[in-house]
Amino acid sequence: FVKYNGWAGVKENGALRLEGKEAIIHDGDVCMWKIGG
């Protein structure tokens, strides 16, 4: 997240991914939960 200077950089560089509730969270991951969508 810091490497890409925030959400805009993450999206531009293709480093963003959407995973289901079975996703395994690893050390260093940055998470944003989507609720009601």
Backbone as numpy.savetxt, mean C-alpha at the origin, in Angstrom:
# Nx Ny Nz CAx CAy CAz Cx Cy Cz
7.37 3.78 1.18 6.55 4.96 1.18 7.41 6.21 1.18
8.41 6.20 2.03 9.33 7.33 2.09 10.16 7.40 0.81
10.56 6.24 0.30 11.37 6.17 -0.92 10.67 6.86 -2.10
9.34 6.72 -2.17 8.57 7.28 -3.28 7.92 8.62 -2.94
8.23 9.19 -1.79 7.70 10.50 -1.38 6.17 10.55 -1.29
5.58 9.55 -0.68 4.14 9.58 -0.41 3.31 8.78 -1.40
2.00 8.93 -1.25 1.05 8.14 -2.05 1.18 8.39 -3.55
1.37 9.63 -3.95 1.46 9.95 -5.38 2.63 9.22 -6.02
3.78 9.23 -5.39 4.96 8.54 -5.92 4.79 7.03 -5.94
4.13 6.51 -4.93 3.88 5.06 -4.86 3.01 4.65 -6.05
1.95 5.41 -6.31 1.05 5.10 -7.43 1.76 5.24 -8.77
2.55 6.29 -8.94 3.26 6.53 -10.21 4.25 5.42 -10.53
4.87 4.84 -9.51 5.90 3.82 -9.70 5.36 2.39 -9.65
4.05 2.24 -9.55 3.44 0.91 -9.57 3.74 0.09 -8.32
4.00 0.74 -7.21 4.33 0.02 -5.98 3.10 -0.19 -5.10
1.93 0.22 -5.56 0.69 0.09 -4.80 -0.02 -1.18 -5.24
-0.53 -1.93 -4.29 -1.32 -3.12 -4.65 -2.49 -3.26 -3.70
-3.57 -3.81 -4.20 -4.78 -4.03 -3.42 -4.86 -5.52 -3.13
-4.97 -5.87 -1.86 -5.03 -7.28 -1.48 -6.27 -7.52 -0.63
-6.69 -8.76 -0.59 -7.87 -9.14 0.18 -7.57 -9.30 1.65
-8.59 -9.74 2.39 -8.45 -9.86 3.84 -7.50 -10.97 4.27
-7.09 -11.82 3.37 -6.17 -12.91 3.68 -4.71 -12.51 3.49
-4.44 -11.26 3.18 -3.07 -10.77 2.94 -2.21 -10.93 4.18
-0.97 -11.28 3.98 0.00 -11.39 5.06 0.81 -10.10 5.10
0.82 -9.46 6.26 1.53 -8.20 6.44 2.96 -8.48 6.85
3.91 -7.87 6.16 5.33 -8.07 6.44 5.92 -6.81 7.07
7.03 -6.98 7.76 7.72 -5.85 8.37 8.09 -4.84 7.29
7.76 -3.60 7.51 8.06 -2.55 6.54 6.90 -2.20 5.63
5.84 -3.02 5.62 4.67 -2.73 4.80 3.94 -1.50 5.33
3.39 -0.72 4.44 2.53 0.41 4.81 1.13 0.02 4.39
0.19 0.11 5.31 -1.17 -0.35 5.05 -2.19 0.78 5.14
-3.19 0.68 4.28 -4.34 1.57 4.35 -5.56 0.68 4.19
-6.45 0.70 5.15 -7.62 -0.15 5.09 -8.76 0.58 4.41
-9.43 -0.13 3.49 -10.59 0.41 2.79 -11.82 -0.19 3.47
-12.65 0.66 4.05 -13.81 0.20 4.80 -15.08 0.64 4.09
-15.97 -0.32 3.88 -17.25 -0.01 3.28 -17.21 0.16 1.78
-16.18 -0.38 1.14 -16.06 -0.19 -0.29 -16.14 -1.46 -0.97
